[in-house]
Amino acid sequence: MRRSLRPVTAGAAARRRRAVAATVPVTVAALLAAASPAVSAPAAAPPAVHGAAGAGDPYFPLAGNGGYHVEHYGLTLRYDPASRHLDGTAVLTARATQRLGRFDLDLKGLKITGVTVDRARAAHTRAGQELVVTPGRPLRAGQRFTVTVTYRGTPRPVTDPDGSDDGWIPTDDGAFVAGEPQGAMTWFPANNHPLDKSAYDITVTVPEGRTAVSNGVLVDQRTARGLSTFHWRQREPMAAYLATATVGTFAVERYTTRDGIRVYNAVDPREAAAAAPVLKKLPSVLAWESTLFGPYPFRAAGAIVDHAPDAGYALETQSRPLYDAAPDLATLVHESAHQWFGDSVSLTSWKDIWLNEGFATYAEWLYSEQHGGDTAQQTFDALYAKPAGDRLWAYPPADPGSGARIFGTPVYDRGAMALHALRTAVGDRVFLRVLRAWATEHRQGHGTTAQFVRLAERESGRELAPLLHTWLSAQGKPERA
């Protein structure tokens, strides 16, 4: 993803927990003791608690929730671009990871019209971005359950700590739907943190003539009585921020690559001429990245090229990156690389976002190097020539310091420089083995900076922690390696 920085202050709210204890009258207990032989009392069930209102992220304390894991989202939406009204039904199939008396979902704005848990009506309250659900009876640890939330209203984007908007962003013909880092909660109730990855079925109904594009494979498309419905399925696990339901007047191109990947491109006609020569290169870009990083991690691929001047960025929405305008080739390479680094291998904390952006940026450098452009060394040298007071050195990529900084230059460029310093230290053969092992061993899972350092040391047989600490975590401009 690419953004400009406009810092603002973000706040967080704390939540309370309560436990209820039951007692047995003393006289009844005495009678039972007198009439029966002494036996050990059965262990009391643990008290039902309120699942945490956040996943514990240091930069976004209320992002995600505790006490459960969502296995599948079934989202059924109807959107009218003229009125900007959204009707939604979200069916979340989840598993409790602790005994739960209450749990939270992330949802900002929109009016709730009903909540059920396992088809029984559940009480609910709103507290900022938290939808607090109280089922009729506590959920057991390990219990699978289904939450159904119906809602409606006019979705609006959320303003991030850097001052930019994400989420459901209206356009002149529909909506540009990009959720990094917070925006998923603007259009569906979610466990909205990359720690919780799920499968998705997303069905969107729009006026005939509009197209609704989402993640994964298009399962069904039909038009009747002036409305068109699109059913998309993303089977591989996906973080909520990578989901999209972008709506617009799109020209659609569909084909299957030689590797069996099903490509779906949706392009706003105003961007078609500029986008066409770049999108033609998508199969070759994916094939090139597959040789470096391992097999492409999803069944589907493609691009959504919208005309969304109010957005101002592209996003690696899973299996089908989203662009606010026709991308250049470097951006296509960057967002495609994210399918491995960021989408398949996901963050455990937003603090580690360099694992997404540094890797995707270095993929650009490698592509240039291998396709007649500047070498990675030349790009590194040009960046290193920047003076110590330049914003490139303002903070270390593995410790940006706040949510306002996670899309800053140090995360992208200095993150890529850290990878080049590693490459210089271990040589090309080992370095490429490290990249491939990282993408393969954490495929469809998660990773941390510490895990990456250990993997690099394992693959190289060298102590690399001091070098990587200098480039990733130390303040100021590093001494030249």
Backbone torsions as a table, in degrees:
resi	resn	phi	psi	omega
1	MET	NA	149.5	179.9
2	ARG	-129.1	131.7	-178.1
3	ARG	-145.7	164.6	168.3
4	SER	-99.1	159.9	-177.0
5	LEU	-99.8	125.9	172.1
6	ARG	-139.3	85.4	-170.4
7	PRO	-62.3	138.3	169.1
8	VAL	-136.3	172.6	-178.2
9	THR	-93.1	134.5	176.7
10	ALA	-109.6	148.4	179.4
11	GLY	-117.5	169.9	178.4
12	ALA	-143.5	153.4	-179.5
13	ALA	-121.5	146.8	177.7
14	ALA	-99.6	152.4	-179.8
15	ARG	-122.3	157.9	-178.2
16	ARG	-105.0	157.6	175.0
17	ARG	-121.8	149.8	175.6
18	ARG	-136.6	149.9	174.0
19	ALA	-128.5	144.7	-179.4
20	VAL	-114.3	129.9	179.2
21	ALA	-107.5	144.8	177.0
22	ALA	-107.9	148.3	179.8
23	THR	-126.0	156.6	176.0
24	VAL	-110.6	132.5	179.4
25	PRO	-54.9	139.8	-176.4
26	VAL	-61.5	-40.2	-177.2
27	THR	-64.3	-40.4	178.4
28	VAL	-65.6	-42.6	179.5
29	ALA	-61.7	-38.6	179.9
30	ALA	-66.3	-42.1	179.3
31	LEU	-63.3	-42.1	178.9
32	LEU	-63.5	-39.0	-179.9
33	ALA	-66.1	-36.2	-178.6
34	ALA	-73.0	-31.8	-173.6
35	ALA	-90.9	-10.4	-172.9
36	SER	-128.4	150.6	174.4
37	PRO	-64.7	156.1	-178.4
38	ALA	-68.5	128.2	176.2
39	VAL	-134.6	159.0	176.8
40	SER	-74.5	134.0	178.3
41	ALA	-70.0	140.1	178.0
42	PRO	-62.9	148.6	179.2
43	ALA	-64.2	135.2	178.7
44	ALA	-70.6	143.7	176.0
45	ALA	-65.3	143.6	177.8
46	PRO	-61.6	148.0	-178.4
47	PRO	-63.7	145.4	175.3
48	ALA	-76.3	130.3	-175.3
49	VAL	-119.8	170.0	175.9
50	HIS	-87.2	119.4	176.7
51	GLY	-58.2	145.8	-175.7
52	ALA	-56.7	145.7	-179.4
53	ALA	-81.8	2.9	177.4
54	GLY	-154.9	163.0	-179.4
55	ALA	-88.1	1.4	177.8
56	GLY	91.5	15.8	-179.5
57	ASP	-71.3	131.3	-176.8
58	PRO	-67.6	-25.9	-177.9
59	TYR	-93.5	-27.6	-179.7
60	PHE	-132.4	79.1	-170.5
61	PRO	-59.4	-29.0	-178.4
62	LEU	-97.4	2.6	177.6
63	ALA	-73.3	135.5	-177.3
64	GLY	73.7	-177.4	-177.3
65	ASN	-151.3	162.5	180.0
66	GLY	-107.3	160.9	171.8
67	GLY	98.3	-6.5	-178.7
68	TYR	-160.9	161.9	174.6
69	HIS	-126.3	130.8	177.3
70	VAL	-86.4	121.4	179.0
71	GLU	-86.7	-33.2	-175.8
72	HIS	-153.4	138.1	170.9
73	TYR	-109.0	128.8	168.9
74	GLY	-112.2	106.0	-176.0
75	LEU	-109.7	124.9	177.0
76	THR	-120.4	114.8	-172.1
77	LEU	-123.8	151.5	170.8
78	ARG	-135.2	124.3	-174.3
79	TYR	-129.3	133.6	177.1
80	ASP	-110.5	106.1	-178.6
81	PRO	-60.6	-27.8	-178.1
82	ALA	-68.2	-48.9	-179.6
83	SER	-91.2	-12.8	-175.6
84	ARG	61.6	30.9	-179.9
85	HIS	-95.7	137.3	178.7
86	LEU	-121.3	130.8	167.6
87	ASP	-111.0	133.0	-176.9
88	GLY	-139.0	147.3	168.4
89	THR	-129.3	123.0	179.1
90	ALA	-114.9	124.5	176.6
91	VAL	-114.3	111.7	-178.0
92	LEU	-105.8	121.0	173.3
93	THR	-96.9	119.3	-169.2
94	ALA	-135.7	169.6	175.1
95	ARG	-130.5	128.4	178.5
96	ALA	-72.7	134.2	176.8
97	THR	-100.5	0.0	174.8
98	GLN	-157.4	168.4	175.3
99	ARG	-69.9	126.2	-171.3
100	LEU	-122.1	124.6	168.6
101	GLY	-92.7	-30.4	176.2
102	ARG	-145.7	156.4	174.8
103	PHE	-150.1	161.3	-177.2
104	ASP	-108.8	152.1	164.8
105	LEU	-124.5	151.2	176.4
106	ASP	-90.1	121.8	176.7
107	LEU	-156.6	124.6	-177.5
108	LYS	-115.6	128.4	-176.8
109	GLY	72.8	-167.1	179.1
110	LEU	63.3	145.7	-177.6
111	LYS	-96.6	129.1	177.2
112	ILE	-81.3	129.2	177.7
113	THR	-110.0	-7.5	176.3
114	GLY	178.6	146.3	176.3
115	VAL	-139.1	129.7	172.7
116	THR	-129.8	152.9	171.5
117	VAL	-123.7	119.5	-174.8
118	ASP	51.3	44.8	175.0
119	ARG	70.7	1.5	177.1
120	ALA	-101.5	138.6	-178.2
121	ARG	-58.7	135.8	-179.3
122	ALA	-121.1	143.8	175.7
123	ALA	-72.4	151.0	178.4
124	HIS	-151.3	150.0	175.4
125	THR	-136.5	163.4	177.3
126	ARG	-114.3	139.7	176.1
127	ALA	-144.8	90.2	-174.9
128	GLY	63.9	-124.2	179.5
129	GLN	-86.2	3.8	-178.3
130	GLU	-98.0	127.2	167.4
131	LEU	-100.6	110.7	-174.5
132	VAL	-96.6	120.4	-174.7
133	VAL	-111.1	130.4	176.6
134	THR	-118.9	104.1	179.3
135	PRO	-68.6	163.5	-178.3
136	GLY	-62.6	-30.4	175.1
137	ARG	-138.5	150.4	-177.3
138	PRO	-59.7	151.3	176.8
139	LEU	-92.7	135.5	178.5
140	ARG	-76.6	150.8	172.3
141	ALA	-60.3	129.8	-177.6
142	GLY	90.1	-10.0	-176.6
143	GLN	-72.4	134.5	171.2
144	ARG	-87.9	139.3	-177.5
145	PHE	-148.6	163.5	-179.1
146	THR	-121.8	127.8	175.7
147	VAL	-110.1	128.4	176.3
148	THR	-117.5	125.0	179.7
149	VAL	-123.6	125.1	171.8
150	THR	-106.1	143.2	-173.2
151	TYR	-157.7	165.6	178.5
152	ARG	-159.0	166.7	176.8
153	GLY	141.8	-166.4	178.9
154	THR	-106.4	104.4	-178.5
155	PRO	-69.1	140.8	179.0
156	ARG	-130.5	148.8	179.6
157	PRO	-67.8	161.7	174.6
158	VAL	-103.4	143.7	177.7
159	THR	-90.2	125.1	-177.3
160	ASP	-82.8	168.0	179.6
161	PRO	-58.7	-23.9	177.9
162	ASP	-86.4	3.7	177.5
163	GLY	90.7	-5.9	179.7
164	SER	-88.3	164.2	-179.7
165	ASP	-103.2	143.4	168.2
166	ASP	-146.3	165.3	-174.8
167	GLY	112.6	-139.0	-177.7
168	TRP	-88.6	102.7	-176.2
169	ILE	-107.5	112.1	-178.5
170	PRO	-63.0	145.5	172.6
171	THR	-123.8	177.0	-176.7
172	ASP	-71.5	-13.6	178.5
173	ASP	-130.0	10.4	-179.2
174	GLY	169.3	-118.8	-178.7
175	ALA	-158.8	139.7	174.3
176	PHE	-101.3	113.3	-168.8
177	VAL	-115.0	102.0	-175.3
178	ALA	-134.8	121.0	-164.9
179	GLY	-107.6	13.3	-177.2
180	GLU	-90.0	128.2	-1.3
181	PRO	-96.0	-16.0	-168.7
182	GLN	-113.0	-11.6	-159.7
183	GLY	-73.0	-13.1	179.7
184	ALA	-55.6	-36.0	-175.8
185	MET	-70.0	-6.1	177.3
186	THR	-81.8	-10.7	-178.6
187	TRP	-137.9	-7.2	170.1
188	PHE	-156.9	150.8	176.8
189	PRO	-72.1	131.9	-168.9
190	ALA	-147.5	160.3	162.7
191	ASN	-92.7	86.4	-158.7
192	ASN	-91.8	66.7	172.8
193	HIS	-146.8	144.8	-178.7
194	PRO	-58.0	-19.4	176.4
195	LEU	-60.0	-28.8	-175.7
196	ASP	-107.2	105.0	-178.7
197	LYS	-110.7	143.7	-169.8
198	SER	-145.3	164.5	168.5
199	ALA	-84.9	156.9	-175.6
200	TYR	-138.1	141.8	159.8
201	ASP	-121.6	121.7	-176.4
202	ILE	-123.9	117.5	-179.2
203	THR	-116.9	124.2	-175.2
204	VAL	-127.8	129.5	176.2
205	THR	-109.2	129.9	-177.4
206	VAL	-137.8	166.0	177.2
207	PRO	-59.8	145.0	177.1
208	GLU	-54.2	136.1	-176.1
209	GLY	103.3	-21.3	173.2
210	ARG	-97.0	157.3	176.5
211	THR	-123.2	137.1	176.0
212	ALA	-110.0	121.5	-174.2
213	VAL	-117.8	132.8	-178.2
214	SER	-133.8	-154.4	-173.2
215	ASN	-96.3	154.2	172.7
216	GLY	79.5	-143.7	-173.1
217	VAL	-99.6	138.4	173.7
218	LEU	-75.9	111.7	-176.4
219	VAL	-83.2	-38.5	-174.3
220	ASP	-156.8	146.7	174.6
221	GLN	-143.6	130.4	-179.6
222	ARG	-149.5	153.4	178.9
223	THR	-131.5	132.0	177.9
224	ALA	-157.6	140.3	175.7
225	ARG	51.9	41.6	174.2
226	GLY	80.0	9.4	-179.9
227	LEU	-127.9	142.3	177.4
228	SER	-115.7	136.3	-178.0
229	THR	-121.1	134.0	-178.5
230	PHE	-124.0	125.5	179.9
231	HIS	-112.7	117.4	-178.9
232	TRP	-113.4	146.9	-179.3
233	ARG	-132.7	123.1	174.8
234	GLN	-113.1	101.0	-175.4
235	ARG	-79.0	-39.2	-179.3
236	GLU	-68.9	146.6	-175.8
237	PRO	-60.3	140.4	-174.9
238	MET	-139.1	136.1	171.7
239	ALA	-71.6	147.8	-174.0
240	ALA	-59.5	-34.6	-175.9
241	TYR	-68.0	-15.5	-179.1
242	LEU	-91.3	-2.8	177.9
243	ALA	-78.0	147.5	175.5
244	THR	-141.1	157.8	172.2
245	ALA	-145.3	54.7	-173.6
246	THR	-69.8	135.1	-175.0
247	VAL	-121.2	136.1	176.9
248	GLY	-174.6	-177.6	174.1
249	THR	-94.6	96.7	-170.5
250	PHE	-115.0	145.4	164.1
251	ALA	-89.0	132.6	-171.9
252	VAL	-111.9	137.1	174.4
253	GLU	-125.9	132.6	-179.2
254	ARG	-132.5	137.7	174.3
255	TYR	-163.9	170.8	177.7
256	THR	-118.7	131.5	-179.7
257	THR	-74.8	170.9	178.5
258	ARG	-64.3	-21.9	177.0
259	ASP	-87.5	2.7	177.5
260	GLY	85.8	12.5	178.5
261	ILE	-83.0	130.0	-177.6
262	ARG	-88.9	114.2	-174.7
263	VAL	-99.7	133.3	175.8
264	TYR	-133.3	112.5	176.5
265	ASN	-108.7	132.7	176.0
266	ALA	-123.6	120.9	-171.8
267	VAL	-128.9	127.7	172.6
268	ASP	-62.5	130.5	-177.0
269	PRO	-55.1	-27.2	179.6
270	ARG	-70.4	-16.8	-179.3
271	GLU	-109.7	0.2	-168.6
272	ALA	-64.2	-46.0	-175.7
273	ALA	-62.1	-42.4	-179.5
274	ALA	-73.5	-31.7	-175.4
275	ALA	-79.6	-30.8	-170.3
276	ALA	-55.1	-51.0	-177.2
277	PRO	-65.7	-27.3	178.4
278	VAL	-76.3	-46.2	-178.4
279	LEU	-64.5	-25.8	176.1
280	LYS	-60.8	-25.6	-177.7
281	LYS	-86.9	-4.2	-176.1
282	LEU	-56.9	-47.9	179.6
283	PRO	-58.8	-40.4	-179.3
284	SER	-71.7	-33.6	176.6
285	VAL	-64.9	-45.6	179.2
286	LEU	-64.1	-38.6	178.8
287	ALA	-65.9	-42.3	178.5
288	TRP	-63.2	-45.7	179.6
289	GLU	-64.8	-33.3	178.1
290	SER	-64.8	-34.3	178.3
291	THR	-67.6	-28.7	-178.9
292	LEU	-88.4	-43.9	-167.8
293	PHE	-104.8	-8.6	-175.8
294	GLY	106.2	174.9	-175.8
295	PRO	-54.6	143.2	176.3
296	TYR	-54.8	133.5	-167.5
297	PRO	-84.0	0.0	-175.4
298	PHE	-131.9	166.7	179.1
299	ARG	-80.1	-25.5	-172.4
300	ALA	-124.0	158.8	177.5
301	ALA	-149.3	-175.6	177.8
302	GLY	138.7	-161.2	-177.6
303	ALA	-152.8	147.4	169.2
304	ILE	-116.5	111.5	-179.8
305	VAL	-108.8	101.0	-178.4
306	ASP	-96.6	169.8	170.5
307	HIS	-111.1	90.7	-170.7
308	ALA	-133.9	72.1	-176.1
309	PRO	-62.4	-21.7	179.3
310	ASP	-77.5	-13.4	-178.9
311	ALA	-80.9	-61.6	174.5
312	GLY	86.6	16.8	179.3
313	TYR	-161.5	168.2	172.3
314	ALA	-110.2	158.9	179.9
315	LEU	-141.8	143.6	-178.2
316	GLU	-80.7	45.8	177.5
317	THR	-47.3	133.7	-164.2
318	GLN	-60.6	128.7	177.8
319	SER	75.9	-15.1	-175.3
320	ARG	-153.9	84.0	-177.6
321	PRO	-56.4	151.4	-175.0
322	LEU	-113.7	127.6	-178.5
323	TYR	-121.2	138.4	-179.8
324	ASP	-79.2	-11.4	177.0
325	ALA	-160.7	176.8	179.4
326	ALA	-58.5	126.7	-178.2
327	PRO	-82.2	156.3	166.5
328	ASP	-86.1	174.6	-174.0
329	LEU	-65.5	-38.6	-179.4
330	ALA	-61.6	-39.5	179.3
331	THR	-67.9	-39.0	176.6
332	LEU	-60.8	-43.6	178.6
333	VAL	-63.2	-43.0	-178.5
334	HIS	-61.2	-53.7	-176.6
335	GLU	-69.1	-30.7	176.3
336	SER	-68.7	-39.5	177.9
337	ALA	-62.3	-30.5	177.5
338	HIS	-61.5	-22.2	179.1
339	GLN	-60.8	-31.7	172.5
340	TRP	-84.4	-51.0	-170.1
341	PHE	-106.0	94.0	-177.5
342	GLY	128.7	-42.9	-179.4
343	ASP	-94.6	-60.8	176.4
344	SER	-69.4	-53.4	174.3
345	VAL	-94.7	109.2	-171.7
346	SER	-103.9	164.2	178.5
347	LEU	-74.1	154.8	165.7
348	THR	-103.3	-16.4	178.5
349	SER	-152.8	142.0	178.6
350	TRP	-64.0	-18.0	175.6
351	LYS	-59.7	-29.2	-176.5
352	ASP	-91.8	23.1	-172.8
353	ILE	-64.7	-16.1	175.1
354	TRP	-59.6	-27.1	177.1
355	LEU	-63.4	-24.1	172.0
356	ASN	-86.0	-59.8	-167.8
357	GLU	-78.8	-36.5	176.3
358	GLY	-64.0	-40.3	-179.7
359	PHE	-68.1	-43.8	-180.0
360	ALA	-66.6	-35.9	177.3
361	THR	-66.9	-41.0	179.0
362	TYR	-67.6	-29.0	174.2
363	ALA	-60.8	-37.9	174.8
364	GLU	-59.8	-44.6	-179.2
365	TRP	-62.4	-43.6	179.9
366	LEU	-64.8	-40.1	-179.9
367	TYR	-63.4	-44.9	177.6
368	SER	-58.5	-46.2	-178.3
369	GLU	-59.6	-39.5	-174.8
370	GLN	-92.9	1.8	-179.5
371	HIS	-130.2	33.6	170.0
372	GLY	87.8	5.8	179.0
373	GLY	-100.3	-160.0	178.2
374	ASP	-61.4	146.2	173.5
375	THR	-75.7	161.6	176.1
376	ALA	-60.7	-35.2	178.8
377	GLN	-64.7	-41.1	177.7
378	GLN	-63.2	-41.2	178.3
379	THR	-65.2	-43.1	177.8
380	PHE	-59.8	-46.4	-177.1
381	ASP	-62.4	-40.7	-180.0
382	ALA	-64.6	-37.6	178.3
383	LEU	-72.6	-42.2	-177.9
384	TYR	-63.7	-24.4	179.5
385	ALA	-69.9	-12.8	178.8
386	LYS	-65.3	140.2	-176.8
387	PRO	-65.8	162.6	-176.2
388	ALA	-61.3	-22.9	179.3
389	GLY	-86.1	-1.7	-179.8
390	ASP	-67.9	152.7	-178.6
391	ARG	-63.5	-18.1	176.0
392	LEU	-56.4	-31.8	-175.9
393	TRP	-104.0	15.2	-172.9
394	ALA	-65.4	-32.1	178.9
395	TYR	-160.6	157.7	-177.5
396	PRO	-76.2	145.0	-175.0
397	PRO	-64.6	-30.5	-178.9
398	ALA	-88.8	4.2	177.4
399	ASP	-150.7	68.0	-176.9
400	PRO	-61.2	-30.6	175.4
401	GLY	104.6	-24.6	179.6
402	SER	-168.2	166.1	177.2
403	GLY	-65.1	-20.5	178.9
404	ALA	-71.4	-13.9	-173.5
405	ARG	-112.0	-0.1	-170.8
406	ILE	-71.4	-15.1	176.6
407	PHE	-109.8	26.5	-177.5
408	GLY	-88.5	165.6	-178.5
409	THR	-53.0	-42.2	179.8
410	PRO	-59.3	-36.0	-179.0
411	VAL	-64.6	-42.9	-177.2
412	TYR	-78.4	-63.5	-169.8
413	ASP	-77.5	-46.4	178.1
414	ARG	-69.3	-30.8	173.5
415	GLY	-60.0	-43.5	176.6
416	ALA	-66.3	-37.4	178.1
417	MET	-62.4	-35.5	176.7
418	ALA	-61.4	-41.7	178.0
419	LEU	-65.8	-37.3	179.0
420	HIS	-68.8	-37.4	175.7
421	ALA	-61.5	-38.5	175.4
422	LEU	-63.8	-45.1	179.3
423	ARG	-59.2	-43.6	179.7
424	THR	-62.3	-36.4	-176.9
425	ALA	-73.8	-37.0	-171.7
426	VAL	-107.0	-14.0	-178.0
427	GLY	91.7	158.7	-173.0
428	ASP	-62.3	-44.4	-174.7
429	ARG	-61.6	-47.6	-180.0
430	VAL	-69.1	-39.7	-178.6
431	PHE	-60.1	-46.3	179.5
432	LEU	-66.0	-31.9	175.4
433	ARG	-65.6	-37.7	177.1
434	VAL	-63.1	-48.2	179.9
435	LEU	-58.3	-45.8	-177.7
436	ARG	-67.0	-41.3	179.9
437	ALA	-64.5	-39.4	178.7
438	TRP	-60.9	-47.5	-178.6
439	ALA	-68.7	-32.8	-176.2
440	THR	-80.5	-47.1	-174.7
441	GLU	-72.5	-24.0	179.3
442	HIS	-108.8	15.5	-177.7
443	ARG	-54.1	130.2	-179.3
444	GLN	60.2	22.3	-179.6
445	GLY	-129.5	-138.3	-175.4
446	HIS	-136.4	162.8	175.9
447	GLY	-152.4	159.7	178.1
448	THR	-127.5	164.3	176.9
449	THR	-59.7	-44.0	-179.7
450	ALA	-60.3	-39.9	178.2
451	GLN	-65.2	-37.9	178.9
452	PHE	-65.1	-42.6	178.9
453	VAL	-60.4	-45.0	179.6
454	ARG	-62.7	-40.0	179.5
455	LEU	-65.0	-42.5	179.2
456	ALA	-62.5	-40.1	177.9
457	GLU	-66.9	-39.3	179.1
458	ARG	-63.7	-47.1	-176.4
459	GLU	-69.9	-30.9	-176.8
460	SER	-93.1	-22.0	-174.4
461	GLY	70.6	22.1	-177.1
462	ARG	-126.9	157.0	173.0
463	GLU	-82.0	113.8	-175.4
464	LEU	-117.5	-6.1	-176.5
465	ALA	-57.3	-43.5	179.7
466	PRO	-61.7	-43.6	179.3
467	LEU	-61.4	-48.9	-177.0
468	LEU	-70.5	-32.0	174.9
469	HIS	-61.6	-42.8	-179.6
470	THR	-59.4	-44.5	-175.7
471	TRP	-83.0	-27.5	-174.4
472	LEU	-100.8	-30.8	-168.4
473	SER	-125.9	-14.8	-178.0
474	ALA	-83.2	145.1	178.5
475	GLN	-75.0	150.5	173.3
476	GLY	81.8	178.7	-179.1
477	LYS	-74.6	123.3	179.7
478	PRO	-67.6	153.3	168.2
479	GLU	-66.3	145.1	-177.3
480	ARG	-59.9	126.3	179.6
481	ALA	-72.4	NA	NA
